[in-house]
């Protein structure tokens, strides 16, 4: 059985742009195969880039369903 090293995954994600991370998150949310660990890894990297935008995104998601991160990180 293979294990997932989340630290290695986060390091790889840190090399992506914020737009790429937001697009990756959108694709994961629209996927027929849920991968909450991958969504969490992207969320962690986005938090490190802009804590305020991340909190606004989480609040909106909790109140109105899972919102996509693009508009909170200034990408729309």
C-alpha positions in Angstrom: 0.0 0.0 0.0 1.4 3.4 -1.0 1.4 6.3 1.4 1.0 10.0 0.6 3.7 12.4 1.8 1.7 15.6 2.2 4.9 17.7 2.8 6.2 16.7 -0.6 2.9 17.5 -2.3 2.8 21.0 -0.6 6.3 21.7 -1.7 5.3 20.9 -5.3 2.2 23.1 -5.0 4.2 26.0 -3.7 5.8 26.3 -7.1 2.5 26.9 -8.8 0.9 30.3 -9.3 -2.2 31.3 -7.3 -4.3 31.0 -10.5 -3.0 27.5 -11.1 -3.9 26.5 -7.6 -7.4 27.9 -7.8 -7.9 26.2 -11.1 -6.7 22.9 -9.6 -9.0 23.3 -6.7 -11.9 23.9 -9.1 -11.1 20.8 -11.0 -10.9 18.7 -7.8 -14.3 20.0 -6.7 -15.9 19.2 -10.0 -14.3 15.7 -10.1 -16.4 12.6 -9.8 -13.7 11.1 -7.5 -13.4 13.2 -4.3 -9.9 13.8 -3.0 -10.3 15.9 0.2 -6.6 15.5 1.1 -5.7 17.2 -2.2 -8.2 20.0 -1.6 -6.7 20.5 1.8 -3.2 20.6 0.5 -4.2 23.4 -2.0 -6.1 25.2 0.7 -3.0 25.1 3.0 -0.8 26.7 0.3 -3.4 29.4 -0.5 -3.6 30.2 3.2 0.2 30.7 3.3 -0.1 33.2 0.4 -2.9 35.4 1.6 -4.5 34.7 5.0 -7.2 37.4 4.7 -8.4 36.1 1.3 -8.3 32.6 2.6 -10.6 33.4 5.6 -13.0 35.3 3.4 -13.2 32.3 1.1 -13.8 29.9 4.0 -16.5 32.1 5.5 -18.3 32.4 2.2 -18.0 28.7 1.6 -19.4 27.9 5.1 -22.4 30.2 4.7 -23.4 29.6 1.1 -21.9 26.2 0.1 -18.4 25.5 -1.0 -17.3 28.6 -3.0 -14.5 28.6 -5.5 -11.4 30.5 -4.4 -10.8 32.6 -7.6 -12.7 35.8 -6.6 -11.2 35.9 -3.1 -7.6 35.8 -4.4 -8.3 38.6 -6.9 -8.4 36.4 -10.0 -11.9 37.4 -11.4 
